[in-house]
């Protein structure tokens, strides 16, 4: 018949003390959220789980981890997958989805449209509205006084005033205002009044005056005025 080994301590209905487990010392009075951790071959302590107590092959599910890493850098050799990326503590954001974006994010946010084309694939949020960054090969559509793309731009206006097309250019003409918001090319109108010509033309830039014969000048100025 086998003999049940004696357990050091007193066993009674009031209290039971087990100072050892399989020969390993067991400290008394554990605190909340602690586990029994072996410190050597015959000793153990009550302690909270720390990084050193977790096996490298534990593969703990990410849903059981609080993802706030503070100021630590996140390094991975795999792929980081997220529905949205927030830059800084409060944006801007980088998101992806289908269709034209309808959210109201922080200024400077970017939306990557999954069902877009080369001209509707990327949007940026500026001045309270989404604007598409269009064009294949990284080209960007231009608006305002300039049209076309970054690789083939055309200046159509000057400070909001429409400028004539290149086909309307004529040698010697100048660009002049023809309306409150329009410009045109044409010759300088010297007879147009004070609004067209100001100042005095230097003598060196004036056309040579005709040379009069003394007798012809006398005849001209000696004629009687009717």
Residue pairs with C-beta under 8 A, 6 or more apart in sequence:
7 18
8 19
8 20
9 16
9 17
9 18
9 19
10 16
10 17
17 28
18 26
19 25
19 26
19 28
20 26
21 44
23 42
24 38
24 41
24 42
24 43
24 44
25 42
25 43
25 44
26 36
26 44
27 44
27 45
27 46
29 46
30 36
30 46
31 46
33 48
34 46
34 47
34 48
35 46
35 47
35 48
35 49
36 44
36 45
36 46
37 44
37 45
37 46
37 47
37 53
38 44
39 45
47 53
54 60
74 80
83 95
83 96
84 93
84 94
84 95
85 93
85 94
85 95
86 92
86 93
87 93
87 94
90 106
91 105
91 106
91 108
91 109
92 105
92 106
92 107
92 108
92 109
92 110
92 125
93 105
93 106
93 109
93 110
94 109
94 110
94 112
95 101
95 103
95 105
95 109
95 110
95 111
95 112
96 111
96 112
96 113
96 114
97 111
97 112
97 113
97 114
98 113
98 114
98 115
99 113
99 115
100 113
100 123
100 130
101 111
101 113
101 123
101 125
101 130
105 125
106 125
107 125
107 126
107 127
107 128
108 124
108 125
108 126
109 124
109 125
110 122
110 123
110 124
110 125
111 122
111 123
111 124
111 125
111 130
112 121
112 122
113 120
113 121
113 122
113 123
116 122
118 134
118 135
118 136
118 137
119 132
119 134
119 135
119 136
119 141
120 132
120 134
121 133
122 132
122 133
123 130
123 131
123 132
123 133
124 130
124 131
124 133
125 131
132 141
133 140
133 141
134 140
134 141
135 141
135 149
135 150
139 149
139 150
139 151
140 149
140 150
141 148
141 149
142 148
142 149
142 150
142 153
144 157
145 155
145 156
145 157
145 158
145 159
145 160
146 153
146 154
146 155
146 156
147 153
147 154
147 156
148 154
155 163
156 162
156 163
157 163
158 183
160 181
161 177
161 181
161 182
161 183
162 181
162 182
162 183
163 175
163 183
164 183
164 184
164 185
168 184
168 185
169 185
170 185
172 187
173 185
173 186
173 187
174 185
174 186
174 187
174 188
175 183
175 184
175 185
176 183
176 184
176 185
176 186
176 188
177 183
178 184
188 196
188 197
189 196
189 197
190 196
190 197
212 220
